[in-house]
Amino acid sequence: MTRPLEVTAGDPDIVLPALRSALGGGPAIMPLPEGADRAGIPNEVPQRVALVVQTSGSTGSPKRVALSADALLASAAASEGALGGPGQWVLALPAHYIAGVNVLVRSIAAGTEPIILPQGHFDPHVFLEAAAAMDHPARYTSLVPAQLASLLGSVEGNDLDALETLRRFDRILVGGQSTPTGLLAQALELGLGVTRTYGSSETSGGCVYDGVPIGATAVRLAGDAVEGEIELGGPVLAEGYLGDDERTAASFYSDSGMRWYRTGDTGELVEGVLRVTGRLDDVIVSGGIKVSLAAVERIVRSLPGLSDAVVVPRANDRWGEVPIVATTASASPEGLLKAVRTAVGVALGPAARPAELVTVEAIPVLASGKPDRASLVARLAPPAG
């Protein structure tokens, strides 16, 4: 059996009622940002699917993650249990991302009205005004690290009113990418209730809080290794990828009666606590958005004089990680960087724009003749301290 699929704008005021209907058995929905490519989207989906979230894959090709109402509500129940009960939420994330949808699902499950911030650029002062207007005894929000950094910047200079408003949140969930240690330490030192989350669209969003799985979520490493690919299981898993059986079969599988999702992330499990250590591929997460370094490199190398360019990641306190370009080009680095950022931004979006272009005497290579990326990462790492 099938059910209709309604493609909606990513406007939260549109998504919220449509999502409420979808969770209750109405048409499934697929929220998209303005200008998104709608080619190939079917008019109907399998009956179990309530929500489709479109996200980019490791090569930039779109993935359409199909989620059931059961999975979304299981995620909301697990989160509510981990947080200590239902509450009111501030939506500061786009409603076409799973983290934004999750805020809406949790609000629907709790029977509370979310406070929805204006879409677009995150303004910490607007956020603080919205937070100050909350009237529920339990208060929550979900942010990416860059948003948390902006909020902490806004309370500098001993702005006690702003700080007290942030302290009134029972929990501030921070996910979408690795949270810089210094940022987390600063938030905790200020007395904020910050929790790091881990998950993806394929797991109905965050399902591991501060390294510990929530609800009925299960975590293991492939092959029961000490360190390896992270696998997640439980009722929060997606049905698969809409219209892509091959990709679904590669990412989801069943073992002893439980479905598991291969995340593509690497990690360690120490006494049941998960620590994410990296990716199996070359994808970084910058400001909560996945960026394929290979895709960035292809664009950069297509520009005049940059055929030998190599793109590697660099840790960044604000964005988590950012792309960096290394090249032997002799032209002005400032001029080249401007051209690179423009070309990459147009092709792949703002989050993919390299933060810096570094001229090196020679690109280090391996015995195979391929660029020695590990050597470049070490050489171009930000200075300690």
C-alpha positions in Angstrom: 0.0 0.0 0.0 1.1 3.6 -0.6 0.2 7.0 0.7 0.5 10.4 -1.0 3.7 12.4 -0.7 3.3 16.2 -0.4 6.4 18.3 -1.1 6.3 21.4 1.1 8.4 24.5 1.6 10.9 24.3 4.5 8.9 27.1 6.3 8.3 25.8 9.8 4.9 27.3 9.9 4.0 25.1 6.9 5.9 22.0 8.0 4.4 21.9 11.6 0.7 21.3 10.7 1.7 19.1 7.7 4.0 17.0 10.0 1.2 16.7 12.6 -1.1 15.3 9.9 1.6 12.9 8.6 2.3 11.5 12.1 -1.5 10.9 12.5 -1.7 9.0 9.2 -2.2 11.8 6.7 -0.1 12.4 3.6 3.6 12.0 4.0 5.7 15.2 3.7 9.0 16.2 2.2 10.1 19.7 3.3 12.6 21.3 1.0 14.6 24.5 1.1 13.8 27.3 -1.4 15.1 26.5 -4.9 15.8 22.8 -4.2 15.7 20.4 -7.1 12.4 18.5 -7.1 13.2 16.3 -10.0 12.5 12.6 -9.6 10.4 13.0 -6.4 7.5 10.5 -6.5 3.9 11.4 -5.9 3.4 8.4 -3.5 5.5 6.6 -1.0 5.2 3.3 0.9 2.4 3.4 3.5 4.8 3.3 6.5 6.7 6.4 5.4 5.5 9.7 7.0 8.5 11.9 6.3 11.2 12.2 3.7 14.3 14.2 4.5 16.6 15.1 1.6 20.3 15.3 2.4 23.5 15.2 0.5 25.6 12.0 0.3 29.4 11.7 0.5 29.7 12.6 -3.2 27.1 15.4 -3.1 24.4 13.2 -4.7 21.1 13.6 -2.9 19.8 11.0 -0.5 16.1 10.9 0.3 15.8 9.3 3.8 12.4 7.8 4.4 11.2 7.8 8.0 8.1 6.2 9.5 5.9 7.9 12.1 6.9 5.1 14.5 10.6 5.9 14.2 10.0 9.6 14.6 7.8 9.2 17.7 10.3 6.6 19.1 13.0 9.2 18.8 10.8 11.9 20.5 10.0 9.5 23.4 13.6 8.5 23.8 14.7 12.2 23.9 11.9 13.0 26.4 13.0 10.2 28.6 16.7 11.3 28.5 15.8 14.9 29.2 13.5 14.1 32.1 10.1 15.0 30.6 8.2 17.0 28.0 8.8 20.7 27.6 8.7 23.7 25.3 11.2 24.0 22.5 12.8 26.9 20.6 13.3 26.1 16.9 16.5 27.7 15.7 17.3 25.2 12.9 15.9 24.8 9.4 12.8 22.7 9.3 14.0 20.7 6.3 16.9 19.3 8.3 16.3 16.3 10.6 17.4 18.3 13.7 14.8 21.0 13.0 12.1 18.4 12.2 12.9 16.7 15.5 12.1 19.9 17.4 8.7 19.9 15.8 8.1 16.2 16.4 9.1 16.5 20.0 6.7 19.5 20.4 3.9 17.6 18.8 4.5 14.6 21.1 4.7 16.8 24.1 1.6 18.8 23.2 3.5 22.1 23.4 3.8 25.0 21.0 7.4 25.6 19.8 8.8 29.1 19.5 9.9 29.4 15.9 12.7 31.8 15.1 12.8 33.6 11.7 14.5 31.5 9.1 17.9 32.5 7.7 20.8 34.1 9.5 21.0 33.1 13.2 20.7 36.2 15.4 21.7 35.5 19.0 19.7 38.5 20.2 16.5 37.3 18.5 17.1 33.9 20.1 17.5 35.3 23.5 14.4 37.4 23.2 12.4 34.3 22.2 13.9 32.3 25.0 13.0 35.0 27.5 9.3 34.7 26.4 9.1 31.0 27.1 6.4 30.1 29.7 6.7 26.4 30.1 8.5 25.1 33.2 10.7 22.8 31.1 12.7 24.5 28.3 14.8 23.0 25.5 16.5 23.9 22.3 18.7 22.3 19.7 21.7 24.0 18.1 24.8 23.5 16.0 28.1 24.5 17.6 28.3 27.7 15.5 25.0 28.9 17.0 26.2 28.1 20.5 29.4 30.0 19.9 27.4 33.0 18.7 25.3 32.9 21.9 28.3 32.6 24.1 29.8 35.6 22.3 26.6 37.5 23.1 26.9 37.1 26.8 30.5 38.3 26.9 31.0 41.4 29.0 29.0 40.0 31.9 25.6 40.4 30.3 23.9 38.7 33.3 20.4 38.9 31.8 21.4 37.1 28.7 23.3 34.5 30.7 20.4 33.9 33.0 18.1 33.4 30.1 20.5 30.7 28.7 20.8 29.1 32.1 17.0 28.7 32.3 17.1 26.1 29.6 16.9 22.7 31.1 18.9 21.3 28.3 20.6 22.7 25.2 21.3 20.0 22.7 24.3 20.6 20.4 24.9 18.3 17.4 25.3 18.3 13.7 29.1 18.1 14.0 31.8 17.6 16.5 31.6 20.2 19.2 35.0 21.9 19.9 36.2 21.0 23.4 36.9 24.6 24.2 33.4 25.7 23.3 31.9 22.9 25.4 34.1 23.7 28.4 33.1 27.4 28.1 29.4 26.6 28.1 29.7 24.3 31.1 31.8 26.8 33.0 29.0 29.4 32.5 26.5 26.9 34.0 24.7 26.0 30.8 23.0 22.6 30.5 24.7 21.5 27.3 24.4 17.9 25.9 26.3 16.7 22.9 24.1 14.7 20.5 25.1 12.2 17.8 22.8 10.8 15.1 21.7 11.5 11.5 18.6 11.6 9.3 18.9 7.8 9.1 18.4 7.5 12.8 15.6 10.1 13.1 18.2 12.6 14.4 20.2 12.5 17.6 20.0 9.1 19.4 23.2 9.2 21.4 23.5 11.9 24.2 27.0 12.6 25.6 28.1 9.2 24.2 25.3 7.2 25.7 22.5 5.8 23.5 19.0 6.9 24.5 15.7 5.0 24.6 16.0 1.6 22.9 18.9 2.7 20.7 21.8 0.3 20.5 25.4 1.1 19.6 28.1 -1.2 18.5 31.3 -1.2 16.4 31.4 -3.3 13.2 32.9 -6.7 14.0 32.8 -5.9 17.8 36.1 -4.1 17.4 37.6 -1.8 20.0 37.6 0.9 17.3 35.9 0.9 14.0 32.8 1.8 12.1 29.9 2.9 14.3 26.6 0.9 13.8 23.3 2.1 15.3 20.2 0.0 15.8 16.7 0.2 17.3 13.3 1.6 16.6 14.5 5.0 15.4 16.0 3.8 12.2 14.7 5.0 8.8 13.0 2.7 6.4 15.8 3.3 3.9 16.5 5.6 1.0 13.5 6.5 -1.2 13.9 4.9 -4.6 17.4 3.6 -4.0 17.3 0.0 -3.0 21.0 -0.5 -3.6 22.0 2.3 -1.3 19.5 1.1 1.3 20.9 -2.5 1.2 24.5 -1.1 1.6 23.6 1.0 4.7 20.9 -1.0 6.5 20.9 -4.7 7.4 19.4 -7.1 10.0 21.2 -9.2 12.5 19.5 -11.4 15.1 16.2 -9.8 14.7 17.4 -6.1 14.9 18.0 -3.7 12.1 21.3 -1.9 12.0 22.6 1.2 10.2 26.2 1.5 9.1 27.0 5.2 9.8 30.3 5.5 7.9 31.7 7.1 11.1 34.5 5.6 13.1 34.5 5.5 16.9 35.5 3.9 20.2 33.4 2.3 22.8 34.8 2.6 26.3 32.6 1.1 29.1 29.5 1.7 27.0 30.3 5.4 26.1 30.8 6.2 22.5 33.5 8.6 21.2 33.3 9.5 17.5 36.8 9.7 16.0 36.2 10.4 12.3 34.8 9.4 9.0 35.5 6.5 6.7 35.3 8.8 3.8 36.4 12.4 3.1 33.2 14.1 4.2 33.5 16.8 6.9 30.7 18.6 8.7 31.0 22.4 8.7 28.5 24.4 10.6 26.1 21.4 10.7 26.3 20.8 7.0 28.1 17.9 5.3 30.8 18.9 2.8 32.5 16.5 0.4 36.2 17.5 0.2 36.5 15.6 -3.1 33.7 17.7 -4.6 35.4 20.9 -3.4 38.7 19.7 -4.8 37.1 19.0 -8.2 35.8 22.6 -8.4 39.1 24.1 -7.2 41.1 22.1 -9.7 38.9 23.3 -12.6 40.1 26.9 -12.0 43.0 28.3 -14.0 46.4 27.6 -12.3 45.0 25.3 -9.6 45.2 21.9 -11.3 47.5 20.6 -8.6 45.4 21.9 -5.7 44.6 19.5 -2.8 41.8 20.2 -0.4 42.1 19.0 3.2 40.1 19.6 6.4 41.2 21.8 9.3 39.7 22.0 12.8 37.8 25.2 13.5 36.5 26.4 16.8 33.4 28.0 15.3 32.4 25.6 12.4 33.8 22.3 13.6 35.9 21.7 10.4 36.5 23.8 7.3 38.1 23.0 3.9 41.7 24.3 3.3 43.3 24.5 -0.2 47.0 23.8 -0.7 48.6 24.6 -4.0 51.9 25.5 -5.6 50.4 28.3 -7.6 52.5 31.5 -7.5 49.6 34.0 -7.9 48.4 36.1 -5.0 46.9 33.8 -2.4 44.3 36.4 -1.6 43.2 36.7 -5.2 43.1 33.0 -5.7 41.1 32.5 -2.5 38.5 34.9 -3.6 38.0 33.1 -6.9 38.0 29.7 -5.2 35.4 30.8 -2.6 33.2 32.2 -5.3 33.3 29.2 -7.6 32.9 26.7 -4.7 30.1 28.7 -3.1 28.1 28.8 -6.4 28.5 25.1 -7.1 28.3 23.6 -3.6 26.9 26.2 -1.2 28.4 28.5 1.4 29.5 25.8 3.9 31.8 24.3 1.3 33.8 27.5 0.6 37.4 27.0 1.7 38.5 29.1 4.6 42.1 29.5 3.5 44.4 29.0 0.5 48.0 28.1 1.4 50.9 28.2 -1.1 53.4 25.4 -0.6 56.7 24.8 -2.3 55.6 21.3 -3.4 52.6 19.0 -2.8 53.9 16.1 -0.8 53.2 12.7 -2.4 53.1 9.1 -1.4 55.0 6.3 -3.2 52.0 5.8 -5.4 52.2 9.4 -6.6 49.0 10.4 -4.9 49.0 13.5 -2.7 50.0 12.8 0.9 46.9 14.2 2.5 47.8 13.2 6.0 51.1 15.1 5.7 49.2 18.2 4.5 46.6 18.0 7.3 49.4 17.9 9.8 51.3 20.8 8.2 48.3 23.0 7.8 46.8 22.3 11.3 46.0 25.4 13.3 48.8 26.3 15.8 48.5 24.8 19.3 47.0 27.1 21.9 
